Amino acid sequence: MATTNYNVRLDQDLKDRAFSVIESYGLTPSQAIRLFLNQIADTNEVPLSFNYQPKLNAQTIAAIAEIANGKGSKYDSFGDLMDELEGEADEIH
């Protein structure tokens, strides 16, 4: 079987972090990429999960709880919301 080379430009930090994980599985980066491409070719699907759930910080969790308990601010229009946000921004600056 003939082989070919494919070069990819990566951010150094991304490369370092990803290669560290790949190597922790006992794989070389070339082996991991080959496994990834074989999976795509064999299944006709990209083997990635797109259901990322970010970790919420305490402030966001508190805001969600406030809304769930009916204690959040209500606005008659989007313009009213923007007016309040702009006022808060002015206070900060």
Rosetta constraint file for C-alpha pairs under 8 A:
AtomPair CA 10 CA 14 HARMONIC 6.71 0.50
AtomPair CA 10 CA 15 HARMONIC 6.16 0.50
AtomPair CA 11 CA 15 HARMONIC 6.24 0.50
AtomPair CA 12 CA 16 HARMONIC 6.13 0.50
AtomPair CA 13 CA 17 HARMONIC 6.14 0.50
AtomPair CA 14 CA 18 HARMONIC 5.95 0.50
AtomPair CA 15 CA 19 HARMONIC 5.79 0.50
AtomPair CA 16 CA 20 HARMONIC 6.08 0.50
AtomPair CA 17 CA 21 HARMONIC 6.62 0.50
AtomPair CA 18 CA 22 HARMONIC 6.25 0.50
AtomPair CA 19 CA 23 HARMONIC 5.96 0.50
AtomPair CA 19 CA 28 HARMONIC 7.96 0.50
AtomPair CA 19 CA 29 HARMONIC 6.29 0.50
AtomPair CA 20 CA 24 HARMONIC 6.19 0.50
AtomPair CA 21 CA 25 HARMONIC 6.74 0.50
AtomPair CA 22 CA 26 HARMONIC 6.93 0.50
AtomPair CA 22 CA 27 HARMONIC 5.69 0.50
AtomPair CA 22 CA 28 HARMONIC 6.67 0.50
AtomPair CA 22 CA 29 HARMONIC 6.39 0.50
AtomPair CA 22 CA 32 HARMONIC 6.77 0.50
AtomPair CA 23 CA 27 HARMONIC 5.08 0.50
AtomPair CA 23 CA 28 HARMONIC 6.00 0.50
AtomPair CA 23 CA 29 HARMONIC 7.44 0.50
AtomPair CA 27 CA 31 HARMONIC 5.96 0.50
AtomPair CA 27 CA 32 HARMONIC 6.24 0.50
AtomPair CA 28 CA 32 HARMONIC 6.32 0.50
AtomPair CA 29 CA 33 HARMONIC 6.16 0.50
AtomPair CA 30 CA 34 HARMONIC 6.06 0.50
AtomPair CA 31 CA 35 HARMONIC 6.11 0.50
AtomPair CA 32 CA 36 HARMONIC 6.18 0.50
AtomPair CA 33 CA 37 HARMONIC 6.16 0.50
AtomPair CA 34 CA 38 HARMONIC 6.01 0.50
AtomPair CA 35 CA 39 HARMONIC 6.13 0.50
AtomPair CA 36 CA 40 HARMONIC 6.44 0.50
AtomPair CA 36 CA 47 HARMONIC 7.54 0.50
AtomPair CA 37 CA 41 HARMONIC 6.16 0.50
AtomPair CA 38 CA 42 HARMONIC 5.92 0.50
AtomPair CA 39 CA 43 HARMONIC 5.97 0.50
AtomPair CA 39 CA 44 HARMONIC 7.84 0.50
AtomPair CA 39 CA 45 HARMONIC 7.67 0.50
AtomPair CA 39 CA 46 HARMONIC 7.60 0.50
AtomPair CA 39 CA 47 HARMONIC 7.07 0.50
AtomPair CA 40 CA 44 HARMONIC 5.22 0.50
AtomPair CA 40 CA 45 HARMONIC 5.18 0.50
AtomPair CA 40 CA 46 HARMONIC 5.32 0.50
AtomPair CA 40 CA 47 HARMONIC 6.84 0.50
AtomPair CA 41 CA 45 HARMONIC 7.64 0.50
AtomPair CA 56 CA 60 HARMONIC 6.00 0.50
AtomPair CA 56 CA 61 HARMONIC 6.30 0.50
AtomPair CA 57 CA 61 HARMONIC 6.32 0.50
AtomPair CA 58 CA 62 HARMONIC 6.11 0.50
AtomPair CA 59 CA 63 HARMONIC 6.21 0.50
AtomPair CA 60 CA 64 HARMONIC 6.19 0.50
AtomPair CA 61 CA 65 HARMONIC 6.22 0.50
AtomPair CA 62 CA 66 HARMONIC 6.11 0.50
AtomPair CA 63 CA 67 HARMONIC 6.33 0.50
AtomPair CA 63 CA 72 HARMONIC 7.90 0.50
AtomPair CA 64 CA 68 HARMONIC 6.12 0.50
AtomPair CA 65 CA 69 HARMONIC 6.12 0.50
AtomPair CA 66 CA 70 HARMONIC 6.44 0.50
AtomPair CA 66 CA 71 HARMONIC 5.19 0.50
AtomPair CA 66 CA 72 HARMONIC 5.72 0.50
AtomPair CA 67 CA 71 HARMONIC 5.56 0.50
AtomPair CA 67 CA 72 HARMONIC 4.70 0.50
AtomPair CA 75 CA 80 HARMONIC 6.00 0.50
AtomPair CA 75 CA 81 HARMONIC 6.01 0.50
AtomPair CA 76 CA 80 HARMONIC 6.57 0.50
AtomPair CA 77 CA 81 HARMONIC 6.69 0.50
AtomPair CA 78 CA 82 HARMONIC 6.25 0.50
AtomPair CA 79 CA 83 HARMONIC 6.11 0.50
AtomPair CA 80 CA 84 HARMONIC 6.41 0.50
AtomPair CA 81 CA 85 HARMONIC 6.26 0.50
AtomPair CA 82 CA 86 HARMONIC 5.99 0.50
AtomPair CA 83 CA 87 HARMONIC 6.17 0.50
AtomPair CA 84 CA 88 HARMONIC 6.27 0.50
AtomPair CA 85 CA 89 HARMONIC 6.16 0.50
AtomPair CA 86 CA 90 HARMONIC 6.15 0.50
AtomPair CA 87 CA 91 HARMONIC 6.37 0.50
AtomPair CA 88 CA 92 HARMONIC 6.45 0.50
AtomPair CA 89 CA 93 HARMONIC 6.43 0.50
